[in-house]
Amino acid sequence: MMFEDPVHYHLPVLEDVFYSPSDFHDLFSFLETELPVQSTSGSETNRLVFSLEERKRRRKISNRESARRSRLRKKNHLENVTEQVDRLKAVNRDLKNRLWLATHRCQAAQSETDRLRLESFVLQQYLVELHESLNSMQLH
């Protein structure tokens, strides 16, 4: 059957576009205008020629709708970028906190390392003195 094939659209379908009744009236008012008289010249035969005013009016409507869609896209983009900035600020704040904590722990570990090295040096000196005392006692 001829109706079993799916219908494919080549143009995007705008789902979030709302038109008021006056928008529909403006968009389709060209259907209410009288058709122009066909010219006898070969180039204009069987062709609808709209008046300059009608074309200006339709272009104005089209431009307004295009501007509205553009503003909506710009608004959505701004909201997305603002959300992304907020997320990145939170991530940055978290990374700064983690860096501060790691730096603090590193400094504490360095202080502990320095303390243990000093203690090791003191104990080695004490051990050397004990060996010397033991050796001198064995000799006497």
The first five atom37 places (N, CA, C, CB, O) and aatype in JSON, in Angstrom:
{
  "aatype": [12, 12, 13, 6, 3, 14, 19, 8, 18, 8, 10, 14, 19, 10, 6, 3, 19, 13, 18, 15, 14, 15, 3, 13, 8, 3, 10, 13, 15, 13, 10, 6, 16, 6, 10, 14, 19, 5, 15, 16, 15, 7, 15, 6, 16, 2, 1, 10, 19, 13, 15, 10, 6, 6, 1, 11, 1, 1, 1, 11, 9, 15, 2, 1, 6, 15, 0, 1, 1, 15, 1, 10, 1, 11, 11, 2, 8, 10, 6, 2, 19, 16, 6, 5, 19, 3, 1, 10, 11, 0, 19, 2, 1, 3, 10, 11, 2, 1, 10, 17, 10, 0, 16, 8, 1, 4, 5, 0, 0, 5, 15, 6, 16, 3, 1, 10, 1, 10, 6, 15, 13, 19, 10, 5, 5, 18, 10, 19, 6, 10, 8, 6, 15, 10, 2, 15, 12, 5, 10, 8],
  "atom_mask": [
    [1, 1, 1, 1, 1],
    [1, 1, 1, 1, 1],
    [1, 1, 1, 1, 1],
    [1, 1, 1, 1, 1],
    [1, 1, 1, 1, 1],
    [1, 1, 1, 1, 1],
    [1, 1, 1, 1, 1],
    [1, 1, 1, 1, 1],
    [1, 1, 1, 1, 1],
    [1, 1, 1, 1, 1],
    [1, 1, 1, 1, 1],
    [1, 1, 1, 1, 1],
    [1, 1, 1, 1, 1],
    [1, 1, 1, 1, 1],
    [1, 1, 1, 1, 1],
    [1, 1, 1, 1, 1],
    [1, 1, 1, 1, 1],
    [1, 1, 1, 1, 1],
    [1, 1, 1, 1, 1],
    [1, 1, 1, 1, 1],
    [1, 1, 1, 1, 1],
    [1, 1, 1, 1, 1],
    [1, 1, 1, 1, 1],
    [1, 1, 1, 1, 1],
    [1, 1, 1, 1, 1],
    [1, 1, 1, 1, 1],
    [1, 1, 1, 1, 1],
    [1, 1, 1, 1, 1],
    [1, 1, 1, 1, 1],
    [1, 1, 1, 1, 1],
    [1, 1, 1, 1, 1],
    [1, 1, 1, 1, 1],
    [1, 1, 1, 1, 1],
    [1, 1, 1, 1, 1],
    [1, 1, 1, 1, 1],
    [1, 1, 1, 1, 1],
    [1, 1, 1, 1, 1],
    [1, 1, 1, 1, 1],
    [1, 1, 1, 1, 1],
    [1, 1, 1, 1, 1],
    [1, 1, 1, 1, 1],
    [1, 1, 1, 0, 1],
    [1, 1, 1, 1, 1],
    [1, 1, 1, 1, 1],
    [1, 1, 1, 1, 1],
    [1, 1, 1, 1, 1],
    [1, 1, 1, 1, 1],
    [1, 1, 1, 1, 1],
    [1, 1, 1, 1, 1],
    [1, 1, 1, 1, 1],
    [1, 1, 1, 1, 1],
    [1, 1, 1, 1, 1],
    [1, 1, 1, 1, 1],
    [1, 1, 1, 1, 1],
    [1, 1, 1, 1, 1],
    [1, 1, 1, 1, 1],
    [1, 1, 1, 1, 1],
    [1, 1, 1, 1, 1],
    [1, 1, 1, 1, 1],
    [1, 1, 1, 1, 1],
    [1, 1, 1, 1, 1],
    [1, 1, 1, 1, 1],
    [1, 1, 1, 1, 1],
    [1, 1, 1, 1, 1],
    [1, 1, 1, 1, 1],
    [1, 1, 1, 1, 1],
    [1, 1, 1, 1, 1],
    [1, 1, 1, 1, 1],
    [1, 1, 1, 1, 1],
    [1, 1, 1, 1, 1],
    [1, 1, 1, 1, 1],
    [1, 1, 1, 1, 1],
    [1, 1, 1, 1, 1],
    [1, 1, 1, 1, 1],
    [1, 1, 1, 1, 1],
    [1, 1, 1, 1, 1],
    [1, 1, 1, 1, 1],
    [1, 1, 1, 1, 1],
    [1, 1, 1, 1, 1],
    [1, 1, 1, 1, 1],
    [1, 1, 1, 1, 1],
    [1, 1, 1, 1, 1],
    [1, 1, 1, 1, 1],
    [1, 1, 1, 1, 1],
    [1, 1, 1, 1, 1],
    [1, 1, 1, 1, 1],
    [1, 1, 1, 1, 1],
    [1, 1, 1, 1, 1],
    [1, 1, 1, 1, 1],
    [1, 1, 1, 1, 1],
    [1, 1, 1, 1, 1],
    [1, 1, 1, 1, 1],
    [1, 1, 1, 1, 1],
    [1, 1, 1, 1, 1],
    [1, 1, 1, 1, 1],
    [1, 1, 1, 1, 1],
    [1, 1, 1, 1, 1],
    [1, 1, 1, 1, 1],
    [1, 1, 1, 1, 1],
    [1, 1, 1, 1, 1],
    [1, 1, 1, 1, 1],
    [1, 1, 1, 1, 1],
    [1, 1, 1, 1, 1],
    [1, 1, 1, 1, 1],
    [1, 1, 1, 1, 1],
    [1, 1, 1, 1, 1],
    [1, 1, 1, 1, 1],
    [1, 1, 1, 1, 1],
    [1, 1, 1, 1, 1],
    [1, 1, 1, 1, 1],
    [1, 1, 1, 1, 1],
    [1, 1, 1, 1, 1],
    [1, 1, 1, 1, 1],
    [1, 1, 1, 1, 1],
    [1, 1, 1, 1, 1],
    [1, 1, 1, 1, 1],
    [1, 1, 1, 1, 1],
    [1, 1, 1, 1, 1],
    [1, 1, 1, 1, 1],
    [1, 1, 1, 1, 1],
    [1, 1, 1, 1, 1],
    [1, 1, 1, 1, 1],
    [1, 1, 1, 1, 1],
    [1, 1, 1, 1, 1],
    [1, 1, 1, 1, 1],
    [1, 1, 1, 1, 1],
    [1, 1, 1, 1, 1],
    [1, 1, 1, 1, 1],
    [1, 1, 1, 1, 1],
    [1, 1, 1, 1, 1],
    [1, 1, 1, 1, 1],
    [1, 1, 1, 1, 1],
    [1, 1, 1, 1, 1],
    [1, 1, 1, 1, 1],
    [1, 1, 1, 1, 1],
    [1, 1, 1, 1, 1],
    [1, 1, 1, 1, 1],
    [1, 1, 1, 1, 1],
    [1, 1, 1, 1, 1],
    [1, 1, 1, 1, 1]
  ],
  "atom_positions": [
    [[0.82, -1.19, 0.0], [0.0, 0.0, 0.0], [0.86, 1.24, 0.0], [-0.93, 0.01, 1.19], [2.0, 1.21, 0.45]],
    [[0.34, 2.31, -0.49], [1.1, 3.53, -0.59], [1.2, 4.27, 0.74], [0.49, 4.43, -1.62], [2.05, 5.16, 0.85]],
    [[0.39, 3.97, 1.75], [0.42, 4.69, 3.01], [1.27, 3.99, 4.07], [-0.97, 4.87, 3.52], [1.33, 4.46, 5.2]],
    [[1.92, 2.89, 3.73], [2.71, 2.17, 4.72], [4.1, 2.77, 4.9], [2.84, 0.72, 4.31], [4.72, 2.54, 5.93]],
    [[4.59, 3.53, 3.95], [5.92, 4.12, 4.06], [5.88, 5.26, 5.08], [6.42, 4.63, 2.69], [4.95, 6.06, 5.08]],
    [[6.9, 5.34, 5.95], [6.93, 6.45, 6.91], [7.18, 7.77, 6.2], [8.01, 6.21, 7.99], [7.8, 7.82, 5.14]],
    [[6.69, 8.81, 6.81], [6.87, 10.15, 6.26], [8.15, 10.73, 6.85], [5.64, 11.06, 6.55], [8.32, 10.72, 8.07]],
    [[9.04, 11.23, 6.01], [10.28, 11.85, 6.46], [10.24, 13.33, 6.1], [11.53, 11.16, 5.83], [9.97, 13.7, 4.96]],
    [[10.51, 14.16, 7.09], [10.53, 15.6, 6.87], [11.98, 16.04, 6.72], [9.85, 16.35, 8.04], [12.86, 15.57, 7.44]],
    [[12.21, 16.93, 5.79], [13.56, 17.42, 5.55], [13.82, 18.73, 6.28], [13.79, 17.62, 4.07], [14.96, 19.2, 6.31]],
    [[12.81, 19.3, 6.87], [12.97, 20.55, 7.61], [12.7, 20.27, 9.08], [12.01, 21.66, 7.06], [11.91, 19.39, 9.4]],
    [[13.35, 21.01, 9.99], [13.11, 20.77, 11.42], [11.68, 21.14, 11.81], [14.11, 21.57, 12.27], [11.1, 22.09, 11.28]],
    [[11.14, 20.37, 12.73], [9.81, 20.63, 13.24], [9.96, 21.44, 14.52], [9.0, 19.31, 13.48], [10.62, 20.99, 15.46]],
    [[9.36, 22.61, 14.57], [9.46, 23.46, 15.74], [8.3, 23.13, 16.66], [9.45, 24.97, 15.35], [7.15, 23.46, 16.38]],
    [[8.62, 22.46, 17.78], [7.57, 22.02, 18.69], [7.2, 23.08, 19.72], [8.0, 20.76, 19.39], [6.07, 23.1, 20.2]],
    [[8.12, 23.96, 20.05], [7.88, 24.94, 21.09], [7.45, 26.29, 20.54], [9.11, 25.1, 21.93], [7.55, 27.3, 21.24]],
    [[6.97, 26.33, 19.32], [6.56, 27.59, 18.71], [5.06, 27.73, 18.89], [6.97, 27.65, 17.19], [4.29, 26.84, 18.52]],
    [[4.64, 28.85, 19.45], [3.22, 29.09, 19.67], [2.81, 30.31, 18.87], [2.91, 29.27, 21.18], [3.47, 31.35, 18.91]],
    [[1.71, 30.17, 18.16], [1.2, 31.27, 17.35], [-0.13, 31.72, 17.93], [1.04, 30.85, 15.86], [-0.94, 30.91, 18.36]],
    [[-0.32, 33.01, 17.94], [-1.6, 33.55, 18.37], [-2.54, 33.53, 17.17], [-1.45, 35.01, 18.97], [-2.09, 33.4, 16.03]],
    [[-3.84, 33.67, 17.41], [-4.77, 33.72, 16.27], [-4.44, 34.84, 15.29], [-6.19, 33.88, 16.77], [-4.62, 34.69, 14.09]],
    [[-3.96, 35.97, 15.8], [-3.62, 37.07, 14.88], [-2.4, 36.71, 14.04], [-3.36, 38.37, 15.66], [-2.29, 37.14, 12.89]],
    [[-1.47, 35.9, 14.61], [-0.32, 35.44, 13.82], [-0.8, 34.59, 12.65], [0.67, 34.65, 14.71], [-0.34, 34.75, 11.52]],
    [[-1.72, 33.66, 12.94], [-2.25, 32.82, 11.86], [-2.96, 33.68, 10.81], [-3.22, 31.77, 12.43], [-2.81, 33.46, 9.61]],
    [[-3.71, 34.64, 11.29], [-4.43, 35.5, 10.36], [-3.43, 36.23, 9.46], [-5.32, 36.51, 11.11], [-3.61, 36.3, 8.24]],
    [[-2.36, 36.77, 10.07], [-1.35, 37.49, 9.29], [-0.62, 36.57, 8.32], [-0.34, 38.17, 10.22], [-0.36, 36.93, 7.17]],
    [[-0.3, 35.37, 8.79], [0.45, 34.44, 7.95], [-0.35, 33.96, 6.74], [0.9, 33.24, 8.77], [0.19, 33.78, 5.65]],
    [[-1.65, 33.76, 6.95], [-2.46, 33.19, 5.88], [-3.39, 34.2, 5.2], [-3.27, 32.06, 6.41], [-4.25, 33.82, 4.42]],
    [[-3.21, 35.46, 5.51], [-4.08, 36.47, 4.9], [-3.85, 36.59, 3.4], [-3.86, 37.81, 5.57], [-4.72, 37.08, 2.68]],
    [[-2.7, 36.16, 2.93], [-2.46, 36.24, 1.49], [-3.45, 35.35, 0.72], [-1.01, 35.83, 1.16], [-3.68, 35.57, -0.47]],
    [[-4.02, 34.36, 1.4], [-5.0, 33.51, 0.74], [-6.3, 34.26, 0.47], [-5.28, 32.26, 1.58], [-7.06, 33.91, -0.44]],
    [[-6.56, 35.29, 1.27], [-7.79, 36.06, 1.12], [-7.67, 37.14, 0.05], [-8.16, 36.69, 2.43], [-8.68, 37.68, -0.4]],
    [[-6.46, 37.44, -0.37], [-6.29, 38.48, -1.37], [-6.7, 37.95, -2.74], [-4.82, 38.99, -1.41], [-6.67, 36.75, -3.0]],
    [[-7.09, 38.86, -3.56], [-7.49, 38.46, -4.9], [-6.27, 38.09, -5.72], [-8.29, 39.57, -5.6], [-5.21, 38.69, -5.57]],
    [[-6.45, 37.12, -6.57], [-5.36, 36.71, -7.44], [-5.16, 37.78, -8.5], [-5.64, 35.34, -8.09], [-6.13, 38.33, -9.02]],
    [[-3.93, 38.08, -8.82], [-3.68, 39.09, -9.85], [-4.08, 38.55, -11.22], [-2.19, 39.5, -9.86], [-4.13, 37.35, -11.47]],
    [[-4.36, 39.48, -12.07], [-4.73, 39.12, -13.44], [-3.48, 38.59, -14.13], [-5.32, 40.35, -14.22], [-2.4, 39.16, -14.01]],
    [[-3.65, 37.48, -14.84], [-2.5, 36.89, -15.5], [-2.05, 37.75, -16.66], [-2.83, 35.48, -15.99], [-2.86, 38.27, -17.44]],
    [[-0.77, 37.89, -16.76], [-0.18, 38.69, -17.82], [-0.12, 37.84, -19.08], [1.24, 39.19, -17.43], [-0.11, 36.61, -19.03]],
    [[-0.09, 38.51, -20.19], [0.0, 37.79, -21.45], [1.44, 37.54, -21.84], [-0.72, 38.54, -22.54], [1.7, 36.82, -22.81]],
    [[2.39, 38.14, -21.1], [3.79, 37.9, -21.45], [4.16, 36.48, -21.04], [4.72, 38.94, -20.78], [3.6, 35.96, -20.07]],
    [[5.08, 35.87, -21.73], [5.45, 34.48, -21.5], [6.08, 34.24, -20.14], [0.0, 0.0, 0.0], [5.87, 33.17, -19.56]],
    [[6.85, 35.19, -19.62], [7.56, 34.96, -18.36], [6.65, 35.01, -17.15], [8.67, 35.97, -18.2], [6.97, 34.41, -16.12]],
    [[5.52, 35.71, -17.23], [4.64, 35.85, -16.07], [3.38, 35.0, -16.18], [4.27, 37.29, -15.88], [2.5, 35.1, -15.32]],
    [[3.26, 34.2, -17.18], [2.07, 33.38, -17.35], [2.02, 32.33, -16.25], [2.05, 32.71, -18.75], [3.05, 31.75, -15.9]],
    [[0.82, 32.09, -15.69], [0.56, 31.1, -14.65], [1.37, 31.35, -13.37], [0.86, 29.7, -15.18], [1.7, 30.4, -12.66]],
    [[1.7, 32.57, -13.08], [2.48, 32.88, -11.89], [1.73, 33.92, -11.07], [3.91, 33.4, -12.27], [1.22, 34.9, -11.6]],
    [[1.66, 33.69, -9.72], [1.0, 34.65, -8.85], [1.99, 35.75, -8.51], [0.46, 33.97, -7.55], [3.11, 35.49, -8.06]],
    [[1.58, 36.97, -8.72], [2.44, 38.11, -8.42], [1.77, 38.89, -7.3], [2.69, 39.01, -9.69], [0.67, 39.43, -7.47]],
    [[2.43, 38.95, -6.16], [1.86, 39.67, -5.03], [2.3, 41.12, -5.1], [2.29, 39.03, -3.69], [3.35, 41.46, -5.65]],
    [[1.49, 41.95, -4.54], [1.83, 43.37, -4.53], [3.06, 43.61, -3.66], [0.64, 44.22, -4.04], [3.38, 42.8, -2.79]],
    [[3.7, 44.69, -3.88], [4.89, 45.05, -3.11], [4.54, 45.18, -1.63], [5.5, 46.35, -3.64], [5.32, 44.76, -0.77]],
    [[3.4, 45.77, -1.34], [2.99, 45.93, 0.06], [2.77, 44.58, 0.73], [1.7, 46.77, 0.14], [3.15, 44.38, 1.89]],
    [[2.15, 43.66, 0.01], [1.9, 42.33, 0.57], [3.22, 41.62, 0.86], [1.05, 41.48, -0.4], [3.38, 41.0, 1.91]],
    [[4.15, 41.72, -0.05], [5.46, 41.09, 0.16], [6.18, 41.73, 1.34], [6.33, 41.19, -1.11], [6.82, 41.03, 2.13]],
    [[6.1, 43.05, 1.47], [6.72, 43.74, 2.61], [6.1, 43.27, 3.92], [6.58, 45.26, 2.46], [6.8, 43.01, 4.9]],
    [[4.77, 43.18, 3.92], [4.06, 42.77, 5.13], [4.44, 41.34, 5.53], [2.54, 42.87, 4.92], [4.7, 41.07, 6.7]],
    [[4.47, 40.44, 4.55], [4.85, 39.06, 4.85], [6.3, 38.96, 5.3], [4.62, 38.17, 3.62], [6.62, 38.18, 6.19]],
    [[7.17, 39.74, 4.68], [8.58, 39.74, 5.07], [8.73, 40.27, 6.5], [9.42, 40.6, 4.08], [9.53, 39.75, 7.28]],
    [[7.95, 41.29, 6.85], [8.0, 41.85, 8.2], [7.56, 40.8, 9.22], [7.1, 43.11, 8.3], [8.19, 40.65, 10.27]],
    [[6.49, 40.08, 8.91], [6.02, 39.02, 9.8], [7.08, 37.94, 9.94], [4.69, 38.4, 9.28], [7.38, 37.48, 11.04]],
    [[7.64, 37.55, 8.83], [8.69, 36.53, 8.84], [9.9, 36.99, 9.65], [9.11, 36.17, 7.41], [10.47, 36.22, 10.42]],
    [[10.29, 38.24, 9.46], [11.44, 38.77, 10.2], [11.17, 38.83, 11.7], [11.8, 40.16, 9.68], [12.05, 38.55, 12.51]],
    [[9.95, 39.2, 12.06], [9.6, 39.25, 13.48], [9.68, 37.86, 14.1], [8.19, 39.83, 13.68], [10.22, 37.69, 15.19]],
    [[9.14, 36.88, 13.4], [9.18, 35.51, 13.89], [10.62, 35.01, 13.97], [8.34, 34.58, 12.99], [11.0, 34.34, 14.93]],
    [[11.4, 35.32, 12.98], [12.82, 34.93, 12.99], [13.54, 35.59, 14.15], [13.49, 35.31, 11.66], [14.36, 34.95, 14.82]],
    [[13.27, 36.86, 14.41], [13.9, 37.57, 15.52], [13.46, 36.96, 16.86], [13.54, 39.07, 15.48], [14.27, 36.84, 17.78]],
    [[12.19, 36.58, 16.96], [11.69, 35.95, 18.19], [12.42, 34.63, 18.43], [10.16, 35.72, 18.11], [12.85, 34.35, 19.55]],
    [[12.55, 33.82, 17.38], [13.27, 32.54, 17.52], [14.73, 32.79, 17.88], [13.18, 31.72, 16.22], [15.31, 32.06, 18.69]],
    [[15.32, 33.8, 17.28], [16.72, 34.14, 17.58], [16.88, 34.56, 19.04], [17.21, 35.26, 16.64], [17.83, 34.15, 19.7]],
    [[15.95, 35.38, 19.53], [16.01, 35.79, 20.94], [15.86, 34.59, 21.86], [14.92, 36.84, 21.25], [16.54, 34.49, 22.88]],
    [[14.96, 33.66, 21.5], [14.76, 32.46, 22.3], [16.02, 31.6, 22.32], [13.57, 31.66, 21.76], [16.42, 31.1, 23.37]],
    [[16.65, 31.43, 21.15], [17.9, 30.67, 21.09], [18.98, 31.34, 21.94], [18.39, 30.52, 19.63], [19.7, 30.67, 22.68]],
    [[19.07, 32.66, 21.83], [20.08, 33.41, 22.59], [19.82, 33.27, 24.09], [20.07, 34.9, 22.18], [20.76, 33.09, 24.86]],
    [[18.56, 33.35, 24.49], [18.2, 33.22, 25.91], [18.58, 31.83, 26.42], [16.69, 33.47, 26.12], [19.17, 31.69, 27.49]],
    [[18.23, 30.79, 25.64], [18.55, 29.42, 26.04], [20.06, 29.23, 26.13], [17.95, 28.41, 25.05], [20.56, 28.59, 27.05]],
    [[20.78, 29.78, 25.17], [22.24, 29.67, 25.18], [22.82, 30.36, 26.41], [22.84, 30.28, 23.89], [23.71, 29.82, 27.07]],
    [[22.32, 31.54, 26.73], [22.79, 32.28, 27.9], [22.52, 31.49, 29.18], [22.12, 33.66, 27.97], [23.37, 31.43, 30.06]],
    [[21.33, 30.88, 29.28], [21.01, 30.07, 30.45], [21.96, 28.88, 30.56], [19.55, 29.58, 30.39], [22.44, 28.56, 31.65]],
    [[22.24, 28.22, 29.44], [23.15, 27.08, 29.45], [24.55, 27.5, 29.86], [23.18, 26.41, 28.07], [25.2, 26.82, 30.66]],
    [[25.02, 28.61, 29.31], [26.37, 29.09, 29.64], [26.43, 29.5, 31.11], [26.77, 30.28, 28.74], [27.43, 29.23, 31.78]],
    [[25.39, 30.14, 31.62], [25.36, 30.54, 33.03], [25.4, 29.32, 33.94], [24.1, 31.38, 33.32], [26.12, 29.31, 34.94]],
    [[24.63, 28.28, 33.6], [24.65, 27.04, 34.38], [26.04, 26.41, 34.34], [23.6, 26.04, 33.85], [26.54, 25.92, 35.35]],
    [[26.66, 26.43, 33.18], [28.0, 25.86, 33.05], [29.01, 26.65, 33.88], [28.43, 25.83, 31.56], [29.87, 26.06, 34.53]],
    [[28.9, 27.98, 33.88], [29.79, 28.82, 34.69], [29.61, 28.48, 36.17], [29.51, 30.33, 34.44], [30.59, 28.35, 36.9]],
    [[28.36, 28.34, 36.61], [28.1, 28.01, 38.01], [28.7, 26.65, 38.38], [26.58, 28.0, 38.29], [29.3, 26.5, 39.44]],
    [[28.53, 25.66, 37.49], [29.11, 24.33, 37.74], [30.63, 24.41, 37.82], [28.69, 23.32, 36.65], [31.25, 23.82, 38.7]],
    [[31.24, 25.14, 36.89], [32.7, 25.24, 36.86], [33.22, 26.0, 38.08], [33.15, 25.93, 35.57], [34.29, 25.68, 38.6]],
    [[32.48, 27.0, 38.54], [32.89, 27.71, 39.76], [32.87, 26.75, 40.96], [31.96, 28.92, 40.03], [33.77, 26.79, 41.79]],
    [[31.84, 25.91, 41.04], [31.77, 24.94, 42.14], [32.92, 23.94, 42.06], [30.4, 24.2, 42.12], [33.53, 23.61, 43.07]],
    [[33.21, 23.46, 40.86], [34.33, 22.53, 40.68], [35.64, 23.21, 41.06], [34.39, 22.02, 39.21], [36.48, 22.61, 41.73]],
    [[35.81, 24.46, 40.64], [37.03, 25.21, 40.95], [37.18, 25.39, 42.46], [37.0, 26.58, 40.25], [38.27, 25.24, 43.01]],
    [[36.08, 25.72, 43.13], [36.1, 25.9, 44.58], [36.5, 24.58, 45.27], [34.72, 26.37, 45.1], [37.31, 24.58, 46.2]],
    [[35.94, 23.47, 44.8], [36.28, 22.16, 45.36], [37.76, 21.84, 45.13], [35.39, 21.07, 44.73], [38.43, 21.34, 46.03]],
    [[38.25, 22.12, 43.93], [39.66, 21.86, 43.63], [40.59, 22.72, 44.5], [39.95, 22.11, 42.14], [41.63, 22.25, 44.95]],
    [[40.22, 23.97, 44.72], [41.02, 24.84, 45.58], [41.06, 24.29, 47.01], [40.46, 26.28, 45.58], [42.12, 24.28, 47.64]],
    [[39.91, 23.83, 47.51], [39.87, 23.25, 48.86], [40.74, 22.0, 48.94], [38.42, 22.91, 49.25], [41.47, 21.81, 49.92]],
    [[40.66, 21.17, 47.93], [41.47, 19.94, 47.92], [42.95, 20.27, 47.83], [41.05, 19.03, 46.76], [43.78, 19.61, 48.46]],
    [[43.31, 21.29, 47.05], [44.71, 21.71, 46.94], [45.21, 22.24, 48.27], [44.87, 22.79, 45.84], [46.32, 21.92, 48.69]],
    [[44.39, 23.06, 48.95], [44.79, 23.59, 50.25], [45.02, 22.45, 51.23], [43.72, 24.56, 50.8], [46.02, 22.45, 51.95]],
    [[44.11, 21.47, 51.26], [44.24, 20.34, 52.17], [45.49, 19.52, 51.85], [42.99, 19.45, 52.09], [46.22, 19.13, 52.76]],
    [[45.74, 19.27, 50.57], [46.93, 18.51, 50.17], [48.2, 19.27, 50.54], [46.9, 18.21, 48.66], [49.16, 18.66, 51.02]],
    [[48.21, 20.57, 50.34], [49.37, 21.39, 50.7], [49.6, 21.36, 52.2], [49.19, 22.84, 50.21], [50.74, 21.23, 52.66]],
    [[48.52, 21.48, 52.96], [48.61, 21.44, 54.42], [49.17, 20.09, 54.89], [47.23, 21.71, 55.06], [50.04, 20.04, 55.75]],
    [[48.66, 19.01, 54.32], [49.14, 17.67, 54.69], [50.6, 17.48, 54.28], [48.27, 16.59, 54.04], [51.38, 16.85, 55.01]],
    [[50.97, 18.02, 53.13], [52.36, 17.92, 52.66], [53.3, 18.65, 53.62], [52.5, 18.49, 51.23], [54.37, 18.14, 53.96]],
    [[52.9, 19.84, 54.06], [53.72, 20.6, 55.01], [53.83, 19.86, 56.34], [53.12, 22.01, 55.23], [54.9, 19.83, 56.95]],
    [[52.72, 19.26, 56.79], [52.75, 18.5, 58.04], [53.67, 17.28, 57.9], [51.32, 18.04, 58.43], [54.43, 16.97, 58.81]],
    [[53.6, 16.61, 56.75], [54.47, 15.45, 56.51], [55.93, 15.88, 56.45], [54.07, 14.73, 55.21], [56.8, 15.18, 56.96]],
    [[56.2, 17.02, 55.84], [57.58, 17.53, 55.76], [58.11, 17.86, 57.16], [57.66, 18.78, 54.85], [59.26, 17.56, 57.47]],
    [[57.27, 18.47, 57.99], [57.67, 18.78, 59.37], [57.96, 17.5, 60.14], [56.57, 19.6, 60.08], [58.94, 17.42, 60.88]],
    [[57.1, 16.51, 59.98], [57.3, 15.22, 60.66], [58.58, 14.55, 60.16], [56.09, 14.29, 60.43], [59.32, 13.97, 60.96]],
    [[58.85, 14.62, 58.86], [60.08, 14.05, 58.3], [61.3, 14.74, 58.89], [60.08, 14.19, 56.75], [62.26, 14.08, 59.27]],
    [[61.27, 16.06, 58.97], [62.39, 16.8, 59.55], [62.6, 16.41, 61.02], [62.14, 18.33, 59.44], [63.74, 16.22, 61.45]],
    [[61.51, 16.29, 61.77], [61.6, 15.91, 63.19], [62.2, 14.52, 63.34], [60.21, 15.96, 63.85], [63.05, 14.29, 64.19]],
    [[61.73, 13.57, 62.49], [62.23, 12.2, 62.57], [63.71, 12.11, 62.16], [61.39, 11.28, 61.69], [64.46, 11.33, 62.74]],
    [[64.12, 12.89, 61.19], [65.54, 12.91, 60.79], [66.42, 13.42, 61.95], [65.75, 13.8, 59.53], [67.48, 12.86, 62.23]],
    [[65.96, 14.48, 62.59], [66.71, 15.01, 63.72], [66.78, 13.98, 64.85], [66.07, 16.32, 64.23], [67.84, 13.77, 65.44]],
    [[65.65, 13.34, 65.13], [65.63, 12.31, 66.17], [66.55, 11.15, 65.8], [64.19, 11.79, 66.38], [67.26, 10.62, 66.66]],
    [[66.55, 10.76, 64.53], [67.44, 9.69, 64.06], [68.9, 10.08, 64.24], [67.15, 9.36, 62.58], [69.71, 9.27, 64.68]],
    [[69.24, 11.31, 63.91], [70.62, 11.79, 64.05], [71.03, 11.76, 65.53], [70.76, 13.23, 63.49], [72.13, 11.3, 65.86]],
    [[70.15, 12.25, 66.41], [70.44, 12.27, 67.84], [70.63, 10.85, 68.37], [69.31, 12.99, 68.62], [71.55, 10.59, 69.14]],
    [[69.77, 9.92, 67.95], [69.87, 8.53, 68.41], [71.13, 7.87, 67.87], [68.63, 7.74, 67.97], [71.76, 7.08, 68.58]],
    [[71.51, 8.17, 66.63], [72.75, 7.62, 66.08], [73.96, 8.13, 66.87], [72.9, 7.99, 64.57], [74.89, 7.38, 67.16]],
    [[73.94, 9.41, 67.22], [75.03, 9.97, 68.02], [75.08, 9.28, 69.39], [74.85, 11.5, 68.19], [76.15, 8.97, 69.9]],
    [[73.9, 9.06, 69.97], [73.83, 8.4, 71.27], [74.37, 6.97, 71.17], [72.37, 8.38, 71.79], [75.08, 6.51, 72.06]],
    [[74.04, 6.28, 70.07], [74.52, 4.91, 69.84], [76.04, 4.89, 69.69], [73.84, 4.3, 68.59], [76.71, 4.0, 70.22]],
    [[76.58, 5.84, 68.97], [78.04, 5.93, 68.81], [78.69, 6.13, 70.18], [78.42, 7.1, 67.84], [79.71, 5.5, 70.48]],
    [[78.13, 7.0, 71.0], [78.68, 7.24, 72.33], [78.6, 5.99, 73.2], [77.93, 8.39, 73.01], [79.53, 5.7, 73.96]],
    [[77.49, 5.23, 73.08], [77.35, 3.98, 73.84], [78.4, 2.97, 73.41], [75.94, 3.39, 73.67], [79.0, 2.3, 74.25]],
    [[78.62, 2.85, 72.09], [79.64, 1.92, 71.58], [81.03, 2.32, 72.1], [79.62, 1.89, 70.02], [81.83, 1.47, 72.5]],
    [[81.28, 3.61, 72.07], [82.58, 4.09, 72.56], [82.75, 3.8, 74.05], [82.73, 5.6, 72.3], [83.82, 3.4, 74.49]],
    [[81.68, 3.99, 74.82], [81.74, 3.7, 76.26], [81.94, 2.21, 76.5], [80.46, 4.17, 76.96], [82.72, 1.82, 77.36]],
    [[81.23, 1.39, 75.73], [81.34, -0.06, 75.88], [82.75, -0.52, 75.52], [80.3, -0.78, 74.99], [83.33, -1.36, 76.21]],
    [[83.29, 0.03, 74.46], [84.64, -0.33, 74.04], [85.67, 0.1, 75.1], [84.97, 0.32, 72.67], [86.6, -0.64, 75.39]],
    [[85.5, 1.27, 75.66], [86.45, 1.74, 76.66], [86.34, 0.91, 77.94], [86.22, 3.22, 76.98], [87.35, 0.71, 78.62]],
    [[85.14, 0.41, 78.28], [84.95, -0.42, 79.47], [85.58, -1.79, 79.26], [83.45, -0.56, 79.8], [86.13, -2.37, 80.2]],
    [[85.51, -2.3, 78.04], [86.08, -3.62, 77.76], [87.6, -3.54, 77.76], [85.56, -4.16, 76.41], [88.28, -4.52, 78.09]],
    [[88.13, -2.43, 77.39], [89.58, -2.27, 77.36], [90.14, -2.11, 78.78], [89.96, -1.07, 76.5], [91.31, -2.45, 78.97]],
    [[89.45, -1.66, 79.71], [89.94, -1.42, 81.07], [89.59, -2.53, 81.96], [89.42, -0.16, 81.63], [89.92, -2.5, 83.14]]
  ]
}
